[in-house]
């Protein structure tokens, strides 16, 4: 079997808290999540092309594309390299199962 053309990239994992402004910080970017998850801790997996956000082991959001590093996040995030930013929020849990921190 021939080798793959691209080198395998080891994903980065982190545990992040959803802050009162709806954002988590992962790497050098901020990602916005729904109000119902404020105070929750989520697991985040990122690689070169996709960021996946999990709550209690359930995939709740995916983000493809890359946010421009160092710029404030608003409702229309800036993208670099002319890549589209696509955010998909799954239905997921209605809350993190405990009162917000």
N, C-alpha and C positions, 0 to 999 in steps of 0.2 A: 504494500500500500504506500503511495507517495506521501510525502510530508505536506501539511497544509501550507498554503502560500503565506498566510498571516501568522504571526507569532501569538500564542495564547496570552491573554492579558489577565492577570490575577485581579479579581474585583476587590474593591475597598468596601468594608463594612463599618458601620458606626451605629451607635444608639444615640438618638437625639430627642430632645424635649420640644414639643410644640409650644411656642411662646405665646403670650397674650396678643401679639400682633399677627398671629396665625402662621408664623414662619418657623422653619427649622433651618439650621445652618449645617451644610454638608460640604466638605471640601472648602472651596472658596466661593460658594454660591448659597443663596437663600431660596427655599422652596416653600410655597404657600399651601396650607391645608385648610379644610373646613373648620368652622367655629367649634363644632361638636368635639373636636379632638384637642382643643386647647388644654394644656396641662398633661396630656398623654405622652408617654415615651414610645417612640417608634423605632424600628430597625430600618436602616437605609443601606441599600446595596448599590454601588455605582461602578460603572466601567466607562470605557471611552465613548460609548454611544447611548447608554440608557441608565437612568436612575430609577430604582424600584423602592417603594416605601411600604413597609409592612407594619400592621398593628396586630398584636397577639398572634403572629405567624401568618396572618391573612394579608395578601396583597391588596393594598387600598389605593395606591396611586402609582402611575408610571410617568416619567418625564423623559422625552427624547430630545436631543439637541443640547446645546450648552449655553448657559447664561453667561453674559459678559461679566468677567470678574471685576469687583470693586465698584460697580454701579448700584445705586439704590434700586430696589425691586418695587415695581408698581403693578397695576392691573394689566399692563401690556409690556411684559418683560422684553428687554433688548436681547437679541441673539447675535452671536458672532459667526464669522465664516459663512454668512448667508444660509445658515441652517435653520429650519423651522423649529420652533419650540412647541411641543405638543404635550399637554398635560391631560391625563386621563384619571379622573377620580372615580373609583369603583364605589358601589353602594356602601360596602363595609359596615362595621359596627356603628351604632348610633352614638356611642361614647366609648371611652377607654375602660369602662366598667368600674370606675371609682371617681370620687369627686376630684375636680381639677386641683392641681397643686398650686 
